[in-house]
């Protein structure tokens, strides 16, 4: 089997995504500090974050339709250029003497809208450049570089902010998208034409493909609950760590342990191929209940850090395995749409967790929502083992999968 990095098209794709991933990893810390420096208001920061998140959620299904209907490579190039321009606007604003919050918010909204069209292209791009027998390793490589960027991003952001200010972090991100667009523009990607239908018919067809596979939609429910629980932990975890576990350093070490776990899980996914991939991966996600429960009872810091590292290792393992299974089980002409529904449910669950966690903690204390989230994530992820499709699903056969619903030109 040829290593994916020996394939010219995938090698360029890998370099493109590495560039944009590193730029993206720098932005969160830079954005928070920049907005707080400019306004001194956490409300202003929340507004800017919402401006990026809301368009992304609203447009994700449409992004899946566009990526399936048109060449995913072309869509990715256009969205990279749009995001390059948006980040450059933010960078120039922050480099000026008096940055405008309105300009930053609008640029963030445009970038968020572009990302809704960019996210569904990820899976078709890998499937279109790597044959089935090399996709697990290819997906693991993509996940590894993404997780390594998350690990290095905050340190690089801190260095840039200390040396030149947060505006240059956004200029770097803009440059990373420009490099990504340039590399993607010369790649040749296999594309299966989609019959011409209305947008509503395309959305409905993609949803039927999702519903036709019990292993897929039940796993999406589990993954959505996981993301909601992660939002609860990220909201309440810092306060528990600071007040009861030893201070800010404990929370920093917890996050770094999680980043190391993500990277380790991605590396593991390149070498381990369980016979029942979705079942094993979903059971691994259920381990996220452990750090939630340990935070709820204010367990010793080493136990919390270790549990969080293991839980994120399971996530790092799931991501490339899940992508490989999905790429093999769904026909290529519907891949972006089903991926967009996956992202929609996952991203949509996080604001729910962010909203519920502080309200519940104020009413009953932090232990209650943390424990509740632990129970929900354990039941939702481990509960998929009761689904026949999850238990029976093995690695895809070599022949291309067929649509679960007939492909017609009519809506």
SEMIZA-206151 format. One record per residue (C-alpha): x, y negated, z negated; residue in three letters. Coordinates in Angstrom, 3 decimals. Example, Ala and Ser with C-alpha at 12.3 -4.5 7.8 and 13.67 -1.06 7.14 Angstrom:
12.300|4.500|-7.800|Ala
13.670|1.060|-7.140|Ser
# end
This chain:
0.000|0.000|0.000|Unk
1.408|-3.395|1.042|Unk
1.855|-5.848|-1.816|Unk
-0.554|-8.796|-1.316|Unk
2.287|-11.334|-1.461|Unk
3.818|-9.677|1.610|Unk
0.752|-10.772|3.580|Unk
1.380|-14.287|5.012|Unk
-2.253|-15.411|4.701|Unk
-2.590|-14.361|1.063|Unk
0.824|-15.795|0.233|Unk
-0.306|-19.207|1.458|Unk
-3.622|-18.822|-0.379|Unk
-1.776|-17.902|-3.575|Unk
0.507|-20.948|-3.291|Unk
-2.472|-23.208|-2.556|Unk
-4.428|-22.015|-5.566|Unk
-1.351|-22.153|-7.808|Unk
-0.884|-25.792|-6.864|Unk
-4.473|-26.822|-7.557|Unk
-4.676|-24.721|-10.737|Unk
-1.635|-26.441|-12.230|Unk
-3.040|-29.860|-11.428|Unk
-6.407|-28.971|-12.924|Unk
-4.794|-27.663|-16.111|Unk
-3.231|-31.080|-16.744|Unk
-6.437|-33.103|-16.452|Unk
-8.555|-32.177|-19.553|Unk
-6.052|-33.532|-22.083|Unk
-5.262|-36.542|-19.903|Unk
-8.929|-37.364|-19.356|Unk
-9.776|-37.233|-23.060|Unk
-6.888|-39.481|-24.037|Unk
-7.408|-41.876|-21.127|Unk
-11.102|-42.472|-21.776|Unk
-10.598|-42.766|-25.525|Unk
-7.742|-45.226|-25.017|Unk
-9.820|-47.319|-22.616|Unk
-13.104|-47.325|-24.552|Unk
-12.463|-45.894|-28.023|Unk
-15.790|-44.078|-27.634|Unk
-16.469|-40.341|-27.739|Unk
-19.827|-41.137|-26.155|Unk
-18.024|-42.523|-23.103|Unk
-15.975|-39.338|-22.877|Unk
-19.149|-37.240|-23.078|Unk
-20.672|-39.344|-20.272|Unk
-17.692|-38.776|-17.981|Unk
-17.678|-35.035|-18.715|Unk
-21.426|-34.841|-18.042|Unk
-20.969|-36.668|-14.741|Unk
-18.625|-33.889|-13.632|Unk
-20.658|-30.989|-15.047|Unk
-24.223|-31.838|-13.964|Unk
-23.588|-32.101|-10.187|Unk
-21.537|-28.907|-10.353|Unk
-24.398|-26.963|-11.921|Unk
-27.099|-28.415|-9.675|Unk
-25.201|-27.818|-6.430|Unk
-23.577|-24.432|-7.091|Unk
-26.274|-22.334|-5.313|Unk
-26.118|-24.661|-2.305|Unk
-22.334|-24.329|-2.382|Unk
-22.707|-20.567|-2.100|Unk
-24.968|-20.953|0.951|Unk
-22.506|-23.299|2.659|Unk
-19.505|-21.044|1.968|Unk
-21.348|-18.013|3.401|Unk
-22.792|-19.849|6.392|Unk
-19.546|-21.580|7.403|Unk
-15.928|-20.494|7.270|Unk
-14.947|-20.408|3.579|Unk
-11.473|-21.676|4.476|Unk
-12.837|-24.814|6.123|Unk
-15.160|-25.472|3.207|Unk
-12.245|-25.075|0.792|Unk
-10.082|-27.500|2.791|Unk
-12.804|-30.163|2.852|Unk
-13.547|-29.830|-0.855|Unk
-9.845|-30.013|-1.708|Unk
-9.577|-33.277|0.241|Unk
-12.657|-34.710|-1.472|Unk
-11.342|-33.750|-4.904|Unk
-7.946|-35.196|-3.975|Unk
-9.573|-38.543|-3.210|Unk
-11.699|-38.458|-6.388|Unk
-8.739|-37.731|-8.655|Unk
-6.649|-40.358|-6.911|Unk
-9.349|-42.968|-7.607|Unk
-9.347|-42.029|-11.300|Unk
-5.554|-42.149|-11.391|Unk
-5.399|-45.597|-9.794|Unk
-8.086|-46.871|-12.198|Unk
-6.161|-45.606|-15.213|Unk
-2.895|-47.060|-13.945|Unk
-4.519|-50.489|-13.752|Unk
-4.805|-52.951|-16.613|Unk
-8.560|-52.586|-17.165|Unk
-9.967|-49.249|-15.963|Unk
-13.669|-49.267|-15.125|Unk
-15.671|-46.550|-16.881|Unk
-18.260|-46.699|-14.089|Unk
-15.638|-46.013|-11.419|Unk
-14.191|-43.126|-13.413|Unk
-17.665|-41.656|-13.973|Unk
-18.604|-41.889|-10.272|Unk
-15.311|-40.338|-9.190|Unk
-15.826|-37.540|-11.733|Unk
-19.324|-36.921|-10.361|Unk
-17.991|-36.713|-6.792|Unk
-15.268|-34.326|-7.913|Unk
-17.807|-32.210|-9.778|Unk
-20.062|-32.045|-6.711|Unk
-17.115|-31.001|-4.536|Unk
-16.171|-28.274|-7.000|Unk
-19.678|-26.804|-6.649|Unk
-18.836|-26.109|-3.006|Unk
-15.258|-25.044|-3.750|Unk
-15.914|-22.469|-6.489|Unk
-17.918|-20.005|-4.318|Unk
-15.125|-19.936|-1.705|Unk
-12.654|-18.227|-4.061|Unk
-13.906|-14.664|-3.655|Unk
-14.493|-14.798|0.138|Unk
-10.983|-16.201|0.615|Unk
-9.380|-13.252|-1.189|Unk
-11.668|-10.734|0.535|Unk
-10.893|-12.352|3.883|Unk
-7.113|-12.187|3.529|Unk
-6.526|-8.877|1.694|Unk
-7.808|-5.397|2.541|Unk
-9.837|-3.438|-0.021|Unk
-6.940|-1.340|-1.359|Unk
-4.923|-4.414|-2.346|Unk
-7.643|-6.642|-3.763|Unk
-7.325|-5.708|-7.422|Unk
-3.660|-6.656|-7.407|Unk
-4.449|-9.803|-5.410|Unk
-7.208|-10.852|-7.825|Unk
-4.911|-10.120|-10.758|Unk
-2.232|-12.362|-9.231|Unk
-4.751|-15.176|-8.741|Unk
-5.964|-14.783|-12.314|Unk
-2.407|-14.669|-13.640|Unk
-1.400|-17.929|-11.996|Unk
-4.609|-19.583|-13.212|Unk
-4.048|-18.440|-16.785|Unk
-0.358|-19.333|-16.705|Unk
-1.370|-22.823|-15.585|Unk
-3.746|-23.088|-18.537|Unk
-0.870|-22.153|-20.818|Unk
1.548|-24.682|-19.307|Unk
-0.983|-27.414|-18.476|Unk
-1.402|-29.046|-21.913|Unk
2.373|-29.227|-22.418|Unk
2.838|-30.781|-18.982|Unk
-0.015|-33.202|-19.669|Unk
1.599|-34.223|-22.954|Unk
4.927|-34.813|-21.205|Unk
3.309|-36.921|-18.459|Unk
1.258|-38.962|-20.924|Unk
4.307|-39.581|-23.108|Unk
6.531|-40.503|-20.159|Unk
4.209|-42.425|-17.841|Unk
0.646|-42.522|-19.161|Unk
-2.485|-40.468|-18.386|Unk
-3.051|-42.061|-14.969|Unk
-0.093|-40.177|-13.491|Unk
-1.662|-36.881|-14.569|Unk
-4.565|-37.612|-12.213|Unk
-2.194|-38.650|-9.438|Unk
-0.458|-35.285|-9.899|Unk
-3.820|-33.509|-9.710|Unk
-4.661|-35.401|-6.520|Unk
-1.329|-34.352|-5.043|Unk
-1.957|-30.720|-6.016|Unk
-5.274|-30.743|-4.112|Unk
-3.564|-32.324|-1.085|Unk
-0.934|-29.563|-1.084|Unk
-3.671|-26.934|-1.444|Unk
-5.616|-28.385|1.513|Unk
-2.485|-28.440|3.661|Unk
-1.677|-24.796|2.919|Unk
-5.274|-23.622|3.409|Unk
-5.514|-25.426|6.743|Unk
-3.027|-23.014|8.363|Unk
-4.483|-19.765|6.962|Unk
-6.501|-17.386|9.102|Unk
-9.360|-15.821|7.099|Unk
-11.776|-13.140|8.266|Unk
-15.304|-14.514|8.412|Unk
-18.535|-12.583|9.031|Unk
-21.178|-14.805|10.702|Unk
-24.469|-15.239|8.847|Unk
-27.785|-15.256|10.780|Unk
-29.328|-18.713|11.078|Unk
-32.033|-19.247|8.470|Unk
-33.355|-22.066|6.360|Unk
-31.435|-23.023|3.231|Unk
-34.298|-21.736|1.070|Unk
-34.240|-18.415|2.927|Unk
-30.465|-18.164|2.390|Unk
-30.856|-18.872|-1.333|Unk
-33.660|-16.319|-1.625|Unk
-31.700|-13.701|0.278|Unk
-28.695|-14.130|-2.012|Unk
-30.905|-13.809|-5.085|Unk
-32.449|-10.597|-3.695|Unk
-28.974|-9.137|-3.307|Unk
-28.311|-9.962|-6.964|Unk
-31.586|-8.451|-8.191|Unk
-31.118|-5.295|-6.137|Unk
-28.117|-4.234|-8.257|Unk
-28.915|-3.619|-11.909|Unk
-25.217|-3.427|-12.841|Unk
-24.695|-6.938|-11.494|Unk
-27.555|-8.967|-12.927|Unk
-27.432|-7.306|-16.346|Unk
-23.693|-7.973|-16.503|Unk
-24.350|-11.605|-15.554|Unk
-26.675|-11.891|-18.557|Unk
-23.902|-10.512|-20.785|Unk
-21.328|-12.853|-19.276|Unk
-23.660|-15.823|-19.727|Unk
-24.155|-14.983|-23.406|Unk
-20.370|-14.648|-23.745|Unk
-19.876|-18.156|-22.368|Unk
-22.556|-19.547|-24.675|Unk
-20.841|-17.878|-27.632|Unk
-17.494|-19.285|-26.468|Unk
-19.009|-22.767|-26.541|Unk
-20.159|-22.170|-30.139|Unk
-16.656|-21.103|-31.128|Unk
-15.015|-24.054|-29.373|Unk
-17.430|-26.453|-31.076|Unk
-17.238|-25.134|-34.648|Unk
-13.862|-23.367|-34.648|Unk
-11.693|-26.485|-34.980|Unk
-13.567|-27.695|-38.072|Unk
-13.347|-24.282|-39.750|Unk
-9.643|-24.015|-38.945|Unk
-8.864|-27.493|-40.275|Unk
-11.068|-27.380|-43.387|Unk
-10.680|-23.755|-44.503|Unk
-7.816|-21.980|-42.717|Unk
-4.861|-24.303|-43.127|Unk
-5.115|-27.286|-40.829|Unk
-4.786|-28.378|-37.218|Unk
-1.770|-26.157|-36.597|Unk
-3.951|-23.067|-37.120|Unk
-6.345|-24.166|-34.390|Unk
-3.492|-24.980|-32.002|Unk
-1.984|-21.543|-32.638|Unk
-5.391|-19.946|-32.093|Unk
-5.752|-21.618|-28.692|Unk
-2.206|-20.704|-27.713|Unk
-2.847|-17.112|-28.786|Unk
-5.917|-17.082|-26.566|Unk
-3.937|-18.444|-23.610|Unk
-1.305|-15.740|-24.103|Unk
-4.082|-13.145|-24.281|Unk
-5.608|-14.381|-21.013|Unk
-2.255|-14.083|-19.286|Unk
-1.609|-10.613|-20.750|Unk
-5.055|-9.405|-19.656|Unk
-4.444|-10.577|-16.091|Unk
-1.122|-8.745|-15.976|Unk
-2.779|-5.630|-17.387|Unk
-5.473|-5.744|-14.703|Unk
-2.808|-5.447|-12.001|Unk
-1.725|-2.068|-13.401|Unk
-4.753|-0.428|-15.015|Unk
-7.653|0.912|-12.958|Unk
-10.341|2.418|-15.232|Unk
-12.722|4.896|-13.623|Unk
-15.771|2.929|-14.796|Unk
-14.483|-0.643|-14.307|Unk
-17.581|-2.694|-15.150|Unk
-18.437|-0.580|-18.195|Unk
-14.915|-0.835|-19.611|Unk
-14.641|-4.553|-18.878|Unk
-18.013|-5.397|-20.451|Unk
-17.228|-3.377|-23.577|Unk
-13.983|-5.322|-23.826|Unk
-15.914|-8.607|-23.713|Unk
-17.934|-7.454|-26.736|Unk
-14.727|-7.848|-28.787|Unk
-15.350|-11.593|-28.747|Unk
-17.641|-10.939|-31.702|Unk
-14.540|-10.353|-33.863|Unk
-13.066|-13.893|-33.901|Unk
-16.569|-15.353|-34.292|Unk
-17.228|-13.228|-37.387|Unk
-13.768|-13.872|-38.818|Unk
-14.277|-17.618|-38.462|Unk
-17.714|-17.286|-40.065|Unk
-16.211|-15.749|-43.211|Unk
-13.068|-17.947|-43.069|Unk
-10.758|-14.932|-42.807|Unk
-6.986|-15.466|-43.063|Unk
-5.506|-17.398|-40.162|Unk
-3.368|-14.526|-38.775|Unk
-6.480|-12.339|-38.478|Unk
-8.389|-15.047|-36.606|Unk
-5.474|-15.767|-34.266|Unk
-4.918|-12.055|-33.555|Unk
-8.610|-11.380|-32.948|Unk
-8.914|-14.343|-30.592|Unk
-5.827|-13.232|-28.680|Unk
-7.293|-9.725|-28.200|Unk
-10.699|-11.110|-27.214|Unk
-9.146|-13.339|-24.552|Unk
-7.007|-10.417|-23.360|Unk
-10.285|-8.632|-22.604|Unk
-11.489|-11.675|-20.664|Unk
-8.220|-11.863|-18.727|Unk
-8.648|-8.197|-17.826|Unk
-12.302|-8.564|-16.830|Unk
-11.932|-11.461|-14.402|Unk
-9.799|-9.801|-11.682|Unk
-11.472|-6.400|-12.167|Unk
-14.916|-7.985|-11.821|Unk
-13.910|-9.916|-8.697|Unk
-12.503|-6.762|-7.100|Unk
-15.661|-4.750|-7.782|Unk
-17.930|-7.527|-6.503|Unk
-15.874|-7.921|-3.323|Unk
-16.259|-4.198|-2.675|Unk
-19.917|-3.780|-3.610|Unk
-21.426|-6.749|-1.754|Unk
-21.294|-7.329|2.007|Unk
-18.929|-10.192|2.931|Unk
-21.677|-12.343|4.448|Unk
-23.383|-12.759|1.053|Unk
-20.326|-12.838|-1.211|Unk
-20.228|-16.592|-1.827|Unk
-23.928|-16.766|-2.699|Unk
-23.837|-13.991|-5.281|Unk
-20.661|-15.513|-6.749|Unk
-22.405|-18.893|-7.026|Unk
-25.223|-17.327|-9.069|Unk
-22.566|-15.758|-11.309|Unk
-20.899|-19.125|-11.896|Unk
-24.232|-20.885|-12.341|Unk
-25.271|-18.597|-15.181|Unk
-21.839|-18.675|-16.805|Unk
-21.377|-22.446|-16.635|Unk
-25.020|-23.159|-17.457|Unk
-24.829|-21.209|-20.719|Unk
-21.988|-23.305|-22.095|Unk
-23.912|-26.598|-22.547|Unk
-26.522|-24.618|-24.482|Unk
-23.850|-23.439|-26.898|Unk
-22.385|-26.935|-27.198|Unk
-25.822|-28.369|-27.995|Unk
-27.060|-25.675|-30.394|Unk
-23.889|-25.141|-32.446|Unk
-23.661|-28.522|-34.236|Unk
-27.411|-28.678|-34.887|Unk
-27.466|-25.184|-36.399|Unk
-24.299|-25.860|-38.397|Unk
-25.807|-29.017|-39.879|Unk
-28.951|-27.141|-40.866|Unk
-27.488|-23.874|-42.211|Unk
-23.699|-24.253|-42.239|Unk
-21.125|-23.145|-39.679|Unk
-21.279|-19.476|-40.722|Unk
-24.855|-19.051|-39.430|Unk
-24.345|-20.024|-35.752|Unk
-20.968|-18.283|-35.645|Unk
-22.516|-15.047|-36.974|Unk
-25.517|-15.379|-34.673|Unk
-23.257|-15.873|-31.660|Unk
-21.212|-12.819|-32.682|Unk
-24.305|-10.619|-32.865|Unk
-25.628|-11.888|-29.527|Unk
-22.362|-11.407|-27.649|Unk
-21.889|-7.899|-29.048|Unk
-25.432|-6.863|-28.132|Unk
-25.427|-8.475|-24.688|Unk
-22.033|-7.197|-23.539|Unk
-21.983|-3.768|-25.184|Unk
-25.677|-3.363|-24.377|Unk
-24.891|-3.180|-20.659|Unk
-23.675|0.360|-21.362|Unk
-27.352|1.349|-21.511|Unk
-27.846|0.309|-17.864|Unk
-27.528|3.286|-15.483|Unk
-25.848|1.216|-12.784|Unk
-23.136|0.009|-15.186|Unk
-22.394|3.541|-16.422|Unk
-22.300|5.078|-12.946|Unk
-20.444|2.392|-11.043|Unk
-16.972|3.428|-9.899|Unk
-14.537|1.701|-7.588|Unk
-15.952|0.821|-4.157|Unk
-15.532|3.264|-1.335|Unk
-13.517|2.183|1.709|Unk
-16.489|1.656|4.109|Unk
-17.940|-1.839|4.076|Unk
-20.994|-2.174|1.787|Unk
-24.370|-2.721|3.392|Unk
-26.886|-5.403|2.414|Unk
-29.511|-4.311|-0.095|Unk
-32.139|-6.251|1.872|Unk
-32.503|-6.373|5.663|Unk
-30.582|-9.096|7.459|Unk
-32.921|-11.017|9.784|Unk
-32.884|-14.407|11.401|Unk
-36.310|-15.280|10.056|Unk
-36.789|-16.737|6.597|Unk
# end
